[in-house]
Amino acid sequence: MAAVELDDILREAGIEYPLGTRGVRDLVNQRDGQRERAEEAEDLAARTHEAMMAKYAEAAELRERAEKAEAQLADLTTYLQGRRRETLRVLLQCVEANADYWRWQGHAELSRQALERLGAEVPQP
C-alpha cells in the first residue's frame, strides 16, 4: 500500500496525520509511550498513597504512645506528691536531728527534685 493511499484512508477516517506507514508507526509509538507514562504515574501514585498511609499509621501509633506516657507521668506525679506530703508530715514530727530526721530529709529532697524535673507542683510544709 502506498503512503498516499494510507493517508487517504486515514483522512477518510477523520485522522489528519500524513506520512503514511511511518506516520502510523509514530502514532502507535506515541500511544504506547503515553500508556507507559500513565502506568508509571499510576504506580507512583499507588506507592505514594501506601507510603502516606504507612506514615498516618505510624503517627497514630506515636500519638497513642505519647498519650500512654502522659498518663504514666500523671500517675507518677500524683504518687510523688503524695509521697512528699507524707514525708513532710513525718519529718515535721521528728523532734531531734537524729538518723530518722536526716533519712526523711533525704526522702523529702528526692521527691522535691523529681517533681521539679517533671514541672509539677511541689507540696510545701
Secondary structure, 3 states (H helix, E strand, C coil): CCHHHHHHHHHHCCCCCCCHHHHHHHHHHHHHHHHHHHHHHHHHHHHHHHHHHHHHHHHHHHHHHHHHHHHHHHHHHHHHHHHHHHHHHHHHHCCCCCHHHHHHHHHHHHHHHHHHHHCCCCCCC
